[in-house]
Amino acid sequence: MQKKYAERIKTLVKSLNSKQKAYVNLNLKNPQNGEYLLTVSHLVPSKGLNILQAAAEVAAESSTGTNFKVKTETPFSRELNALVYKLDLKRNLVWIAYPWRIFDRGGNIQNILTFIVGNVLGMKEVSALKMLDVWFPSSMLEHYDGPSYTLDDMRNYLNVYDRPILGTIIKPKIGLTAAEYAEVCYDFWSGGGDFVKNDEPQANQDFCEYSKMVKFVKKAMDKAVKETGHKKVHSFNVSAPDFDEMIRRCELIRNAGFEKGSYAFLIDGITAGWMAVQTLRRRYPDVFIHFHRAAHGAFTRPENPIGFSVLVLSKFARLAGASGIHTGTAGIGKMKGSPKEDIVAAKNILHLAAKGHFFNQTWAQVPAKDEQVLQLVKEDHAHHLVLEDDSWRGMKKCCPIISGGLNPTKLKPFIKTMGEVNFITTMGAGVHAHPKGTHAGAKALVQACEAYKKGIDINEYAKTHKELRDAIKFFSKNKKPMEHVSNTEKS
């Protein structure tokens, strides 16, 4: 079998033209030597090309080349060619090594993506091209921002350490006036919730002036903090039509009297662009940068043959310096996604070292095999704080944000699937659809979290907590879903 496979590879190599050969090296020694950014993609060639020919064309287009060999190339430019270095013919997978020196020295994420998932996604030489995983060498990491304000900083502000950050998205997602919006924020916070976010389309609509919304949210937060004795956080969408307006909105929030740590800046990272994400990270290193991934499905949905995976998107968000990014509900909520896809992405952005679909990524900026780094990895997996006083050693964590179709009955099932509580959950209808309203919905969410922490079955806990009882009854709808909740809780 191996001999037959080797013969197939030889035949593929012989089929390459002179240009394509310059972008293939199936004997590349030690591609993880620190010189290359590595990718794995699922590739199906178009008619007339075999997989290696198509992969060579992708490597050329995504680095130094074009559709023909040009007379202007130099010996130096050829050293910067991307190289196809591995194939899996059974699964139509190709591995490509990119000399990371070709990327903008300013730590520019937009520039990397323009290369590796730019023009190549529109090439007629491929009928399917989906980047499944990416690997960054430690030598590259120190040139990129990484997160500054992290989940740990938010936990310190909120004084919440042993559970998820409990949040909501205000619903309806658009249509409330500024005062109505702030009232819903107050109801959630006064019910015990921690974190409120603008929904991703909210901006400066005529029925909800942005400056008024900010002003009224501040008043609602102050009232809730005074009544509950607990800090609160609001994530404001600062996505805007131009750079100046984005910064104006940020400054409006900063000058509204909010306590440091009580606000985050939400950016629609894909539709607003990576430059907007990195601008916020660099201008406001003391603020939680909240990356909403609206439009990601055009690239990440499994049935879409063109694009990149949730894992790839999430890893680039961490590289760019996002404090948190939505990573999906792992099939438990309403969003498309599986535990294999969504939890792998969450773990890869959260920890100092994690296993991806194909690569083991270590976010260390010093040699990953350094004994002290290996000890940090162990401490990180044991959920101890790392990289607080020695951030030169590695890139700080990026927080998974979990939203889309969750409700209090699904909190424990998601925690079980995630395997830990280091995330922010933002439940929309899961809070606001509660029969008794948002305040009761927030209480039900808090009670579901209490039941989890105490190791008590959610249905048992609901016997003495009416808000949770009403939530279970409402979201279960009938006996069969109710049994499913009970069985999940007991498992």
Secondary structure, DSSP 8 states (H G I E B T S, - for coil): -HHHHHHHHHHHHHT--HHHHTTB-TT-S-TTSSSEEEEEEEEEE-TT--HHHHHHHHHHHTTT--SS--TT--HHHHTT--EEEEEETTTTEEEEEEEGGGS-TTT-HHHHHHHHTTGGGG-TTEEEEEEEEEE--HHHHTTS---SS-HHHHHHHHT--SS-EEEEE-SSSS---HHHHHHHHHHHHHTT--EEE--TT-S-BTTB-HHHHHHHHHHHHHHHHHHHSS--EEEEE---SSHHHHHHHHHHHHTTT--TTSEEEEEEHHHH-HHHHHHHHHH-TTSEEEEE-TTTHHHH-TT-SEEE-HHHHHHHHHHHT-SEEE---TTSSSSS--HHHHHHHHHHHHSSEEE-SS-EEE-BSS-TT-HHHHHHHHHHHTT---SSS-GGGB----EEEEESS--GGGHHHHHHHHTS--SEEEESHHHHTSTT-HHHHHHHHHHHHHHHHHT--HHHHHTT-HHHHHHHHHHH-SHHHHHHHHHHHH-
